[in-house]
């Protein structure tokens, strides 16, 4: 197979699809999305069979339990996937929205209109639900999508894409609006990244290695987050029970995700009360704990944390714990070791909570809530296409508005440049 020609042909088909979806009505897009969601539910058993093939392949490759969990499709996850598509269909269509209209001294009206970005390439690993999430968001925002999932999920992704393309065609949309590069050949990614002028934006979703490879090789603008090194800071005025629940949920609820906490920072005045209870709770759940010297003195069986551990995104049941002297030290730690993803403070002190929100520079900063809540669905955006830690164009969970750009529009009545 000529990989270069194969990928170029796919991208050109997506370009045709982009023209089709950009002019589709809201009703047409919503109708297609609702039928896609219905098809996922109706064909859940078939999706699980296809996914089983992927899981068997992934187990032979030696993927970790956390990565296998990200890959797995269950009836509940398929139902959640379908619900995410339904919620996207119910969101206001951003395409065509006119914002910031104003009248100039010569009577000319100048404003901006939201328009689709065009062709968006999504390069991602494992989680097959990303296929449905990314496609539904791109379609609703009037974009064509080129999907390139990992080899470990190729059977699941191929079936999800097949369902969505069939329904798009039934609804009068060009099939190229949903394009899937169904080859495990890694050279396909490199060829996709060269297609400036055809592909308008690349969004990588996966580990730091994948994102760095994409960023370093792409001729196309990239929206990214390298990793999710997320923190929970337990302040001296925290409610102890709430703090324990937030720390536990942030790490244990689903450790293989980018918004799972990797470090708990504990204010020194309450460390003696809080640490024994929290450490026991983590250990009972099978969490490996790596601690600073003060944490290890509380529980000597804990593994000492090396400095490089605080930079790590474990994506597993491993947590760092560090005792800090005060909130300033906690925020200094986050600024040095964090990845500007998700950071939360647990406190009853309003002033310190507001300082934390203002001074911690992350895509989402939370008060008295789990880091796991930094998510497009949880924030009311519907399904998300990813969480961007970039500062240009989009930051945080990327929903519909973040998948559009704006163009200037001018309403004149014969005005001329003087």
C-alpha positions in Angstrom: 0.0 0.0 0.0 1.2 3.5 -0.9 0.6 5.1 2.6 1.1 8.7 1.3 -1.5 8.3 -1.4 -3.8 6.4 0.9 -3.8 9.2 3.5 -4.0 12.0 1.0 -7.0 10.4 -0.7 -8.7 10.1 2.7 -8.0 13.7 3.5 -9.3 15.0 0.2 -12.5 13.0 0.8 -12.7 14.7 4.2 -12.3 18.1 2.5 -15.3 17.4 0.4 -17.2 16.3 3.5 -16.3 19.5 5.2 -18.1 21.5 2.5 -21.1 19.3 2.9 -21.3 19.5 6.7 -20.5 23.2 6.9 -23.7 24.1 5.0 -25.9 21.4 6.7 -28.8 22.7 8.8 -29.0 22.3 12.5 -32.0 20.0 12.1 -30.1 17.8 9.6 -27.1 17.5 11.9 -29.2 16.8 15.0 -31.3 14.2 13.2 -28.2 12.4 12.1 -26.7 12.5 15.6 -29.9 11.1 17.2 -30.0 8.2 14.8 -26.3 7.5 15.5 -27.0 7.3 19.2 -29.9 5.0 18.6 -27.8 2.7 16.5 -25.1 2.5 19.2 -27.7 1.2 21.6 -29.2 -1.1 19.1 -25.9 -2.6 18.1 -24.3 -2.7 21.6 -23.8 -6.5 21.5 -21.9 -6.2 18.1 -19.8 -3.4 19.5 -18.8 -5.5 22.5 -17.8 -8.4 20.2 -15.6 -6.2 18.1 -14.1 -4.6 21.3 -13.4 -8.1 22.7 -11.1 -8.7 19.7 -9.2 -5.5 20.6 -9.0 -6.4 24.3 -7.5 -9.8 23.5 -4.9 -8.2 21.2 -4.1 -5.5 23.8 -3.6 -8.2 26.5 -1.2 -10.0 24.3 0.7 -6.7 23.8 1.0 -6.4 27.6 -1.0 -3.2 28.1 -1.5 -2.3 31.8 -4.8 -2.8 33.6 -5.4 1.0 33.5 -5.0 1.1 29.7 -7.1 -2.0 29.3 -9.8 -0.3 31.3 -9.6 2.7 28.9 -10.0 0.4 25.9 -12.9 -1.6 27.2 -16.5 -1.1 26.0 -19.3 -2.3 28.3 -23.0 -1.9 27.9 -22.9 1.0 30.4 -20.1 2.7 28.5 -21.9 2.3 25.2 -25.0 3.7 26.7 -23.0 6.6 28.1 -21.4 7.1 24.6 -24.8 7.2 23.0 -26.1 9.7 25.7 -23.1 11.9 25.0 -24.1 12.0 21.3 -27.7 12.8 22.3 -26.5 15.7 24.5 -24.5 17.1 21.7 -27.5 17.1 19.5 -29.4 19.1 22.2 -26.8 21.8 22.5 -27.3 25.1 20.7 -25.6 25.1 17.3 -22.8 27.6 17.4 -22.4 27.8 13.6 -23.7 31.1 12.2 -23.9 32.8 15.6 -23.2 36.6 15.2 -21.3 38.2 18.1 -19.9 41.6 18.9 -21.9 43.5 16.2 -21.2 47.2 16.4 -21.8 50.3 14.2 -18.9 52.4 13.0 -19.1 56.2 12.6 -19.7 55.8 8.8 -22.8 53.6 9.5 -21.1 50.4 8.6 -21.9 47.4 10.9 -19.0 45.2 11.8 -19.3 41.9 13.7 -18.1 38.4 13.9 -19.7 35.1 13.0 -18.9 31.7 14.3 -17.9 29.3 11.5 -16.5 25.8 11.3 -12.7 25.3 11.4 -12.9 22.9 8.5 -11.1 19.5 8.5 -9.9 18.4 12.0 -7.6 15.4 12.4 -7.9 13.5 15.7 -5.0 11.3 16.6 -5.7 9.3 19.8 -5.0 6.1 21.7 -7.1 3.4 23.3 -10.5 4.8 24.3 -12.9 4.0 21.5 -15.6 6.2 23.0 -13.4 9.1 21.8 -14.4 8.1 18.2 -18.0 8.9 18.9 -17.3 11.9 21.1 -15.0 13.6 18.7 -17.1 12.8 15.6 -20.4 14.1 17.2 -18.8 17.4 18.3 -17.0 18.0 15.0 -20.2 17.3 13.0 -22.4 19.5 15.2 -19.8 22.3 14.9 -19.9 21.9 11.1 -16.4 20.2 10.7 -15.3 17.1 8.9 -13.1 14.8 11.1 -10.3 12.5 10.2 -9.9 9.9 12.9 -6.7 7.9 13.5 -7.1 5.8 16.6 -4.5 3.4 18.0 -4.0 -0.1 16.6 -5.2 -1.6 19.9 -8.7 -0.3 19.2 -9.0 -0.7 15.4 -11.9 -3.1 15.4 -14.0 -1.1 17.8 -13.2 2.1 16.0 -13.9 0.7 12.6 -17.4 -0.4 13.7 -18.2 2.9 15.4 -17.1 4.8 12.3 -19.1 2.5 10.0 -22.3 3.1 11.9 -21.8 6.9 11.8 -20.9 7.0 8.2 -23.9 4.9 7.1 -26.3 7.3 9.0 -24.6 10.4 7.7 -25.1 9.1 4.1 -28.8 8.3 4.9 -29.2 11.9 6.1 -27.8 13.4 2.9 -24.4 14.3 4.3 -21.1 13.5 2.5 -19.5 10.4 4.0 -16.2 12.1 3.9 -17.3 14.2 6.9 -16.4 11.1 9.0 -13.1 9.7 7.7 -11.2 6.9 9.4 -7.6 6.0 8.6 -8.0 2.3 9.2 -4.4 1.2 9.0 -2.1 0.5 12.0 0.9 1.7 10.0 2.5 4.6 12.0 3.7 6.2 8.8 0.0 7.1 8.2 0.3 9.6 11.1 3.4 11.2 9.7 1.7 11.6 6.3 -1.4 13.1 7.8 0.7 15.7 9.7 2.1 17.0 6.3 -1.2 17.8 4.8 -1.3 21.6 5.4 -3.9 23.2 3.1 -6.2 20.1 3.4 -6.3 19.6 7.1 -6.9 22.7 9.2 -6.2 21.5 12.8 -4.7 18.4 14.6 -5.8 17.4 18.0 -3.8 14.6 19.6 -5.2 12.7 22.5 -3.0 10.2 24.4 0.2 9.9 26.3 3.0 12.5 26.4 5.1 10.6 23.9 2.3 10.7 21.2 1.6 14.4 21.8 5.3 15.4 21.5 5.7 13.3 18.4 2.7 15.0 16.8 3.7 18.5 17.8 7.3 18.0 16.6 6.3 16.6 13.2 3.2 18.6 12.3 3.0 21.3 9.6 -0.6 21.9 10.8 -1.6 23.8 13.9 -1.9 21.5 17.0 -4.1 21.8 20.1 -2.6 19.7 22.8 -2.0 18.9 26.4 1.2 17.0 27.2 0.1 15.3 30.4 -2.2 15.7 33.3 -0.2 16.1 36.5 -3.1 17.2 38.7 -3.1 18.2 42.4 -5.3 18.2 45.4 -4.3 20.7 48.1 -5.8 20.0 51.5 -5.8 23.3 53.3 -5.5 23.8 57.1 -9.2 24.9 57.2 -10.5 21.9 55.1 -13.4 19.7 56.2 -11.5 16.5 56.9 -14.2 14.1 55.7 -14.7 16.2 52.5 -11.0 16.3 51.9 -10.6 12.5 52.2 -13.5 11.9 49.8 -12.1 14.4 47.2 -8.6 13.0 47.4 -9.9 9.5 47.1 -12.2 10.2 44.2 -9.6 12.3 42.4 -7.2 9.3 42.4 -9.2 6.1 42.6 -12.4 6.6 40.7 -10.7 6.2 37.4 -6.9 6.5 37.7 -6.1 6.0 34.0 -7.5 9.4 32.9 -5.7 12.7 32.4 -7.7 14.5 35.2 -6.9 11.9 37.9 -4.8 13.4 40.7 -1.2 12.4 40.9 -0.2 14.4 44.0 -1.9 15.3 47.3 -0.5 18.3 49.0 -1.3 18.5 52.8 -1.1 21.7 54.8 1.3 21.0 57.7 -1.0 22.1 60.6 -3.5 19.4 59.8 -1.1 16.7 58.5 -1.0 14.8 61.8 -4.8 14.4 61.8 -5.4 13.9 58.1 -2.5 11.7 56.9 -3.1 8.5 58.9 -6.7 8.3 57.8 -6.0 9.2 54.2 -3.0 6.8 53.9 -5.1 3.9 55.3 -7.9 4.7 52.9 -5.5 4.7 49.9 -3.7 1.6 51.0 -7.0 -0.3 51.5 -7.9 0.5 47.9 -4.6 -0.8 46.6 -3.0 2.6 46.0 0.8 2.7 46.1 1.9 5.8 48.0 5.1 7.7 47.5 5.7 10.3 50.2 8.0 13.2 51.2 10.1 12.8 54.3 7.4 14.1 56.6 4.8 11.8 55.1 7.1 8.8 55.4 7.7 9.7 59.1 4.0 9.3 59.6 3.9 5.9 58.0 7.4 4.4 57.6 6.2 1.7 55.2 5.6 4.3 52.5 8.1 4.5 49.6 10.0 7.8 49.6 9.1 10.0 46.7 12.0 11.0 44.4 11.9 14.6 43.0 11.1 13.2 39.5 8.1 11.4 40.8 6.3 14.7 41.3 6.5 15.4 37.5 5.0 12.0 36.6 1.6 11.3 35.2 1.1 7.8 36.6 -2.3 6.9 35.0 -2.3 4.2 37.6 -3.1 3.5 41.3 0.0 5.4 42.5 -0.1 8.7 44.4 2.4 11.2 45.7 1.8 12.8 49.1 3.8 15.9 50.2 3.4 18.0 53.4 3.7 21.7 52.7 4.2 24.6 55.1 1.3 26.7 53.8 -0.7 27.5 50.7 2.1 29.5 49.1 4.3 26.5 49.2 1.5 24.4 47.7 1.0 26.8 44.9 4.8 27.0 44.3 4.8 23.2 44.1 2.0 23.2 41.5 3.7 25.9 39.4 6.9 23.9 39.4 5.7 20.3 39.0 2.3 20.7 37.5 1.1 20.6 33.9 -1.6 23.3 34.0 -4.4 20.7 33.8 -6.6 20.3 36.8 -5.9 21.5 40.4 -8.2 21.8 43.4 -8.1 23.2 46.9 -10.2 21.8 49.8 -10.9 24.5 52.3 -13.6 26.4 54.2 -11.6 29.6 54.0 -13.1 31.9 51.4 -10.1 34.2 51.1 -7.6 31.4 50.5 -10.0 29.7 48.0 -10.2 32.9 46.0 -6.4 33.3 46.0 -6.0 29.7 44.8 -8.4 30.3 41.9 -6.6 33.5 40.9 -3.1 32.4 41.3 -3.0 28.8 40.1 -2.6 28.8 36.3 -4.3 25.7 35.0 -7.0 24.9 32.5 -9.4 24.3 35.4 -9.0 25.3 39.0 -11.6 23.9 41.5 -12.7 24.6 45.0 -13.9 21.7 47.2 -14.4 19.4 44.1 -12.6 16.4 42.6 -10.1 17.0 39.8 -12.1 14.2 37.9 -14.8 16.8 37.3 -12.7 18.7 34.7 -14.6 17.2 31.9 -16.8 18.5 29.1 -19.7 16.4 30.0 -19.5 17.4 33.7 -19.2 21.1 32.7 -22.3 20.9 30.6 -20.6 21.0 27.2 -21.9 17.6 26.1 -19.1 15.2 25.0 -15.7 16.8 24.8 -13.0 16.4 22.2 -10.2 16.8 24.7 -8.8 19.0 27.4 -6.4 21.7 26.1 -3.7 23.1 28.2 -2.7 25.5 25.4 -3.5 29.2 26.0 -4.2 30.2 22.4 -7.7 29.5 20.8 -9.0 27.1 23.4 -8.2 26.1 27.0 -9.8 23.4 29.2 -12.5 21.0 27.9 -13.1 21.6 24.3 -16.8 21.6 23.4 -18.7 23.0 20.4 -17.7 26.7 20.6 -14.0 25.6 20.8 -14.4 23.8 17.5 -15.4 26.9 15.7 -13.5 30.1 14.8 -14.8 33.5 13.8 -14.8 35.5 10.7 -15.5 39.3 10.4 -18.7 40.2 8.7 -19.6 43.7 7.5 -23.1 45.1 6.7 -22.7 48.2 4.6 -24.9 50.5 2.6 -22.5 51.8 0.0 -19.6 52.9 2.3 -16.3 53.6 0.5 -12.7 53.9 1.9 -11.8 57.6 2.0 
